[in-house]
């Protein structure tokens, strides 16, 4: 078992060894075939995005929160199954972005963090796609996405949605390990 005391307390740039795997609690079983809700979400590009209005293939990876240099992660963060790994997951989507674009997919990351926190992460990680803030939980609640609480924060559990013309056609849940989600996603998209 890894000594989690040796893991940096602000930003996890690599997946820690022996990270506890989340279990499939069935919290996303209802998603297939649902229409994306018509809600306006703030973007890290300073605009408002309504995902229900996007035609074609759309990937939305929902994550709890990215760490921020100088800000300590919640106590026990690494031990919460599915919590840690947001930065490595975002970086894996960044690194394979051209493959997603070649498949005519639009991609967005989404968390319940503020746009300000997301903007810091998008700039620091050089993300070529937008992060969307669902700080008011409009998107999460409309789709009944799974949430968890830690230190008074309500956060999204990690789930990746694939929609076509506004309808969810595939989801990945639980997502583990987070940095390998892109492999499963690209494989599914190439077959479909």
C-alpha positions, 0 to 999 in steps of 0.5 A, a space after each residue: 500500500 502506498 504511503 499517501 502522506 508522500 503524495 503532494 497535497 495540492 495537485 496530483 499530476 500522476 495517478 497514485 499507485 493503489 488508488 482505490 477503485 470506485 464500484 458501479 453503484 448503478 447511479 448512471 443506469 438511467 442515462 442511455 437515451 436521455 436528451 441533454 438538458 437545456 441549461 446554460 453553463 459558463 465556459 473557460 472561454 468566457 462564453 455560455 454553452 448549452 450542450 443540448 444545442 450542439 449537433 453531431 458527436 459530443 463528449 462530456 467528461 464530468 470530474 469532481 475537481 482539479 487541484 490548484 497549486 497552493 490549495 490543499 486537497 480535502 483530507 482523505 481525498 486519495 482514499 475516496 474511490 473515484 475522487 483523485 485523478 482529475 488532472 491526469 484525466 484532463 491531460 489524457 484528453 488534451 494529449 489525444 485531442 487531435 484524435 477526438 477532433 479527427 472523429 468529428 467530436 466536440 469535447 468539454 470537461 465539466 465540474 461543479 467548480 467555479 469558472 475561475 478555478 477551472 480557468 486556472 486549470 485550463 491555462 496551467 494544463 494548456 487544455 485545447 477544449 473548454 471546461 464548463 462550470 455546473 456550479 448551480 448543479 442544473 446539468 447534474 440534477 437534470 440528468 440525476 448524475 451521481 454526486 458525493 460530498 467532502 468537506 462541505 462541497 458537493 462534487 460530481 462523481 466521474 462519468 463520461 458521456 457521449 451524445 449524438 445530436 443531443 441524446 446520450 448514446 453511451 456513458 462510462 461509469 465508473 471511470 477507472 483509472 481516470 487517465 485511461 478513460 480516453 482509451 475506452 472512449 476512442 475505442 468506442 467512438 471508432 467502432 460506432 
